[in-house]
Amino acid sequence: MAQAGTQMRLAVLGAGKMGGILIEAFVKRGLVSPKDIRATVGHARDRKNGAKGGVSLGSDNREAARKADAVLLCVKPQTVAQVVDEIRGELNEKKLLISIAASVPTDYIERRLKAKVPVIRAMPNTPSIVGEGVTAIAKGKFAEQKHVDAAQRLFGAVGRTVVVDEKNMDAITGLSASGPAFIYIILESLAEGGVKAGLSRELATLLAAQTALGAAKVAIETGHHPALLKDTVTTPAGCTIDGILELEEGGLRVTLIKAVMKAAQRAKELLIKDEH
Ligand SMILES: NC(=O)c1ccc[n+]([C@@H]2O[C@H](COP(=O)([O-])OP(=O)(O)OC[C@H]3O[C@@H](n4cnc5c(N)ncnc54)[C@H](OP(=O)(O)O)[C@@H]3O)[C@@H](O)[C@H]2O)c1
């Protein structure tokens, strides 16, 4: 198998929102050349758009898989079975299949394949578009360390990677794959607070976003517990503690905990419930 970043030929099946973001990011970061990517979508109306990140779009999954060293499966969970059945004949032990579909276990895919194809399950998120994504990677039954390494190189070009046990994937989906949406709501709400306090929306949004970015960077770079970092902002009898009291009264903590739990629960049942 060719290594990511060294002329790897990649098929991206399902170049929708997430597949499109990954294609654009891989190309932008020079990881895979546009000429080495074959992307597919389901409907003709999308094919009319012609290209994603300079990559031409088609609809022939088999042809795309045949000409690739690695296949990145980015279709909806409910479409995975159909596409895997379609490309089964094009896959073998030498090709790598990476699925980013939420809810779909590696053994569900492996059972549909004839050969002992190495399968990797990955869960990226949308900040990959600016190189600040995080992708969890888990290996299936036939995948070896070299396949994990290849997936890490690929997703490492668009942010951080973490190698995890597959049993954690639904929780990860609820936290870091759904998480950007939760964070955007928090940003929007913080900005509304700024607007209410008299700031322009533009300034308030910038302040909210940069504050979130800065706080996240401090948490990652220091490795300190968020509670400790919060304490450094909270002066006795100052302004922040008054704001924190409002957050506690509004149940922000419990709401966020429940949001992640609900999303994780949904990730567990997505394939099973929506397939029937
Ligand atoms: N969005 C996220 O933040 C995110 C994060 C992590 C993982 N994921 C996973 O990524 C997958 C895609 O999610 P998404 O949000 O990107 O959805 P999406 O925008 O709807 O993308 C799905 C793509 O699959 C295409 N497709 C449908 N049937 C196909 C077929 N038979 N062959 C080839 N392509 C086909 C669709 O094309 P048409 O529109 O033409 O039908 C569309 O371009 C899901 O499994 C999701 O769990 C998403």
The ligand as an SDF file (V2000), in Angstrom:
LIG
                    3D

 48 52  0  0  0  0  0  0  0  0999 V2000
  -20.8650   15.9990    9.0480 N   0  0  0  0  0  0  0  0  0  0  0  0
  -20.0540   15.7300   10.0690 C   0  0  0  0  0  0  0  0  0  0  0  0
  -19.7220   16.5990   10.8910 O   0  0  0  0  0  0  0  0  0  0  0  0
  -19.4740   14.3280   10.2160 C   0  0  0  0  0  0  0  0  0  0  0  0
  -18.4290   14.1080   11.1340 C   0  0  0  0  0  0  0  0  0  0  0  0
  -17.9030   12.8140   11.2530 C   0  0  0  0  0  0  0  0  0  0  0  0
  -18.4190   11.7750   10.4920 C   0  0  0  0  0  0  0  0  0  0  0  0
  -19.4460   12.0130    9.6460 N   0  0  0  0  0  0  0  0  0  0  0  0
  -19.9810   10.8930    8.8520 C   0  0  0  0  0  0  0  0  0  0  0  0
  -19.7660   11.1860    7.5040 O   0  0  0  0  0  0  0  0  0  0  0  0
  -20.7780   10.5970    6.7130 C   0  0  0  0  0  0  0  0  0  0  0  0
  -21.3400   11.6390    5.7680 C   0  0  0  0  0  0  0  0  0  0  0  0
  -21.9250   12.6670    6.5220 O   0  0  0  0  0  0  0  0  0  0  0  0
  -22.1640   14.0860    5.8480 P   0  0  0  0  0  0  0  0  0  0  0  0
  -22.5960   14.9860    6.9340 O   0  0  0  0  0  0  0  0  0  0  0  0
  -20.9920   14.4590    5.0100 O   0  0  0  0  0  0  0  0  0  0  0  0
  -23.4150   13.7360    4.9030 O   0  0  0  0  0  0  0  0  0  0  0  0
  -23.7460   14.2310    3.4270 P   0  0  0  0  0  0  0  0  0  0  0  0
  -23.3290   15.6430    3.2530 O   0  0  0  0  0  0  0  0  0  0  0  0
  -25.1740   13.8770    3.1610 O   0  0  0  0  0  0  0  0  0  0  0  0
  -22.8010   13.3350    2.5000 O   0  0  0  0  0  0  0  0  0  0  0  0
  -23.1290   12.0530    2.0380 C   0  0  0  0  0  0  0  0  0  0  0  0
  -22.6400   11.9590    0.5970 C   0  0  0  0  0  0  0  0  0  0  0  0
  -22.8020   10.6240    0.1800 O   0  0  0  0  0  0  0  0  0  0  0  0
  -23.2450   10.6800   -1.1770 C   0  0  0  0  0  0  0  0  0  0  0  0
  -23.8820    9.4170   -1.5600 N   0  0  0  0  0  0  0  0  0  0  0  0
  -25.1450    8.9670   -1.3210 C   0  0  0  0  0  0  0  0  0  0  0  0
  -25.3200    7.7510   -1.8580 N   0  0  0  0  0  0  0  0  0  0  0  0
  -24.1410    7.4230   -2.4450 C   0  0  0  0  0  0  0  0  0  0  0  0
  -23.6880    6.3040   -3.1780 C   0  0  0  0  0  0  0  0  0  0  0  0
  -24.4770    5.2570   -3.3990 N   0  0  0  0  0  0  0  0  0  0  0  0
  -22.4290    6.3040   -3.6570 N   0  0  0  0  0  0  0  0  0  0  0  0
  -21.5950    7.3520   -3.4480 C   0  0  0  0  0  0  0  0  0  0  0  0
  -21.9690    8.4640   -2.7540 N   0  0  0  0  0  0  0  0  0  0  0  0
  -23.2180    8.4860   -2.2740 C   0  0  0  0  0  0  0  0  0  0  0  0
  -24.2060   11.8310   -1.1860 C   0  0  0  0  0  0  0  0  0  0  0  0
  -24.4390   12.2650   -2.5140 O   0  0  0  0  0  0  0  0  0  0  0  0
  -25.9070   12.8320   -2.8960 P   0  0  0  0  0  0  0  0  0  0  0  0
  -26.1460   14.0110   -2.0170 O   0  0  0  0  0  0  0  0  0  0  0  0
  -25.7350   13.1720   -4.3390 O   0  0  0  0  0  0  0  0  0  0  0  0
  -26.8580   11.7270   -2.6230 O   0  0  0  0  0  0  0  0  0  0  0  0
  -23.4160   12.8510   -0.3740 C   0  0  0  0  0  0  0  0  0  0  0  0
  -22.5200   13.5410   -1.2180 O   0  0  0  0  0  0  0  0  0  0  0  0
  -21.8190   10.0190    7.6490 C   0  0  0  0  0  0  0  0  0  0  0  0
  -21.6750    8.6270    7.7380 O   0  0  0  0  0  0  0  0  0  0  0  0
  -21.4870   10.6800    8.9890 C   0  0  0  0  0  0  0  0  0  0  0  0
  -21.7920    9.8170   10.0770 O   0  0  0  0  0  0  0  0  0  0  0  0
  -19.9750   13.2620    9.4680 C   0  0  0  0  0  0  0  0  0  0  0  0
  1  2  1  0
  2  3  2  0
  2  4  1  0
  4  5  1  0
  4 48  2  0
  5  6  2  0
  6  7  1  0
  7  8  2  0
  8  9  1  0
  8 48  1  0
  9 10  1  0
  9 46  1  0
 10 11  1  0
 11 12  1  0
 11 44  1  0
 12 13  1  0
 13 14  1  0
 14 15  2  0
 14 16  1  0
 14 17  1  0
 17 18  1  0
 18 19  2  0
 18 20  1  0
 18 21  1  0
 21 22  1  0
 22 23  1  0
 23 24  1  0
 23 42  1  0
 24 25  1  0
 25 26  1  0
 25 36  1  0
 26 27  1  0
 26 35  1  0
 27 28  2  0
 28 29  1  0
 29 30  1  0
 29 35  2  0
 30 31  1  0
 30 32  2  0
 32 33  1  0
 33 34  2  0
 34 35  1  0
 36 37  1  0
 36 42  1  0
 37 38  1  0
 38 39  2  0
 38 40  1  0
 38 41  1  0
 42 43  1  0
 44 45  1  0
 44 46  1  0
 46 47  1  0
M  CHG  2   8   1  16  -1
M  END
$$$$
